Amino acid sequence: MDLGLRDKVMLVSASSQGLGYGIARALAADGAKVAMCSREADKVAAAAAQIRDETGAQTWTAACDVRDAASITAWVEGAVAALGRIDGLLINAGGPPAGVFRQLTDEQWQAAFELTLMSAVRMIRAALPHLNAGASILTITSSSVIEPIERLGLSTVMRSGVLGLVKTLADELAPDGIRVNNLIPGRIDTERVAQLDQSASQRLGIPVEEVRAQSIAKIPLKRLGTIDEFGAAGAFLLSPAAAYITGASLRVDGGMIRSV
């Protein structure tokens, strides 16, 4: 299936590894030009070089701290200067730390707010003047926006705010021909999931392999998802092939989320 991404310019944040990298690679494989960012300039440059070698796509990278408005603006404006325009924006950021409510401080709540919710607000605000009819915005949240996850209250609250932003902007930007959607990952085989499994292993006093086996047992497809599978879903929602989809949340979870 041709997604219609040839020569489209796609901005993909937090894309040096994991979910963002999977989407950047899928977009590039379908012919898009990809602007990538990460807090570590060397790391995202290496990721972009690998994508460029695999796909032949044009890539551009910059260091960007998505907690900082000026850093976001510099990334967006630099991408426009280098690649000419923006046809799509993928909003992604690392997850807030785990912890139960009684342990969380005001500083941790504020840090999660800046990292998860305000990064989305600021990226959209910076990109919006460059978006025309046919452009798309896609956020990555978490299965916690549907079913709260133990010890991930910070993520649940802030990512639920991002989902509210998606629904709001889907209405507001539809008259301009700009689509806004959300992607919900289940248990995808990423460093973040591995870290959460390791944390659970230490807390529960059981081997990390047992933690992972218990998680996989709850997934109807009986395995973790891959970043390539997740990336394909993200590339589709960002592409012209999804031209009549806006305000939607797509679950990529192997059937893990049971709610109707």
N, C-alpha and C positions, 0 to 999 in steps of 0.2 A: 504494500500500500504506500503510495506517495503521499507524504504528509504535507507537501507544499512548502517545505522549509528551505529550499534552495536559495542561498544568498540572503536569507533573513538574518537579522542581527539580534542575537539573544544574550541578555545579561543574566548570569547565573552566579549568585552569591554563595559564599562558603563552599566553594567547589573544588578545593584541593584534594578532597577525599570523600568517601561515603556517599550519601544521597545526592548531594549537589554535584559531585563528580559524575555519578551515574547518569544524571540528567544532561549535564554538559556533553558527555560522550555520545549519548543518544541523539542529541540535537546536531552535533557535528557530523555524526555518521549519516544523517539525512540531508546534509549539505548546508547547514546553518553556519554563520560566522558567530563565534562565541567569545564573549567578554567575561572573564572569570576573575574572582577575587578571593582572598583569604587574608587573615592577619599576618601570615608568614609569606613574604614575597617569593622567597626561593622555592617554597613548597608548592605554591600555586603555579609558578612558572614551570616547574618540573612536570606537574600534572597536565598543564596545557601542552607542553612539548610532547608528552606521550599521546595525547589525543590527536595532536597534529600529525604525528608520525603514523598513527593507526588509520586516520580518516582522510588526511590531506586537507582538512578544513583550516580556514584562517582563524587564529585565536589571538586574543589580547588579554593581558593580565595586569593586575595592580594589587598592591597591598591595601587592605581595607579593614578597619575595625567597625563592625556594624553597630557598635554601641555609640559611635560618635557621628554626629550629623555632618560635620565638615568632611570626615573621611568618606562617608557615603557619597556626598556631593562630588568630591574629587574623582571617585571611581566612575560615577555615572557620566560626568562631563568628559572625563578622559576617554571613556568608551565611545561616546558620540564623536569626539574629535578624531579618534583613530578609525572608527568603522562607519561613521556617517549618519547613523540614525539608531533608533531602538524599535524593534518589532515585538519584543517580548521580554518580560522580567520574571525571573524565578527568585522568590524570596526564601531564604534559608539562613539558619543560624544555629550554632551549637545549643544544646539543651541546658537548662538551668540544673543546678545540683540537686540530688535527691535529699530528702529529709522529711521528718514529720512536722506538723504544724507547730507543736510546742517548742521545737528546737530552732525554728526559723526566725531570724532577726529582721528588723526594718531594713537594714543594709542589704540583706539577701533578697528581700522582696523588691527593693528598688533596683538592684542589679538585674534581676530577672525581668522586670518591667522594661529596662533599657535594652537588654539583649534580645528579648523575644517579641514584645509588642511594639515598642517604639522603633526598633530597627525596621519593622514592616511599614509602619507609618512613614518613616523618613525615606526609605527606598522608593516607595510609591510617590511621595511628594517630589522627590528629586527627578524621577523618571517621567512623571506625568506630562510636563511641557513638551516632551519629545515623542509622545505616543499619539498616533493617528488612528483613524478608523481601521479596524482589522488587527490592531495590536492586542496583546493579551498579557495578563498578570496571573501568576500562579504562586500560591503560598504552600509551604510544607508545614503541617502541624503535627498531630500525634493521635493515636487511637484514644488517648486520654480525653479528647474533646467529646467523645461519645461515652466511654466507660472509664472513669477515673482510675488511675493506676496507683497502687500502694506506694507511698513515700515520694510521689512525684507531684505534690500539690502545686509547687511553683510552676511547673510545666502545664499542668491542667488548667490553672487559672489564666495564665498569660496566653496560652495557645487558644483557649476558648475566646479570648478577646480578639485574637487574630481572625478566628472564624467569623466573629461578629463583624469585623472590618470587611471581610470578603463579601458577606451578604449585603452590607450597606453599600459598598462600592459597586457591586454588580448592578444595583439599581441606578446609582448615581451616574455611572459611566456608560451604561448601555446606550443612551442617546448619542454618545460620541463614537459608538461602534467599538468600544473597548471592552473586552471580556475579562472577568475576574473569577478565578476558581481556586479550589483548595485540594490538596493531595494529602491523604491520611495514610502514613505507613504503619503497618503492623510490625511484626518481628522481622526486620531486614538485617542481613548479616553485615553489620557495620561495627566500627570501633566503639561507637556509643553503646550499642547493645552489649558488646563484650564487656565494657566497663560496668554497666548496670548488673550484668550477670556476676561479675567478680565481686562487686559490692554486696550483692545478695548472698553470695557464697560465704563471704567473711562474716556477715551479720548472722546468718543462720547456722554456720558451722558445718556446712556440707560441701562436698566437692563442686566446683563450678560446672563440671560435666552433668551432675545431677540437677543443678539449677536449670541448665539449658534443656535437659531432657524433659523436665516438668513443664517448661514453657512450650516446647514443641508438641507435647502430648495434647495441649489445648488448641492446637491449630488443625483444622480438618485436613489440610494438605500434608500435614506431618513433616514439615521442614520449614527452615527459615527462607525468606525471600532473598533474592540477589539484587545488588544495586543495578544490574542490567535490566531486570524485570521492572524495578521501580522507575528506572530512567526512561524506559519505553513508554510507561504510563504518563510521566511528566512531559515528555516530548510531544505526545499526542495532544494533551490538553493545551499546551502552548501553541500548537500548530494551527494553520488554517483548516485542517481536517476536522477540528472541533469547533467550527465557526458558529454552531447553534447551541453551544454549551456555555452557560455563564451562571454564576451563583451556586455552582455545584461542588460537592465534596466527593471525591473518588477514593474508595478504600482499596489499598493494595496490601492485603493482610492474610491471604490464604484462607479466608473464611473465619478468621479468629474472632472478629466482632460479631456477637450473636444478635444484637438488637435489630429490629425490623427497620 
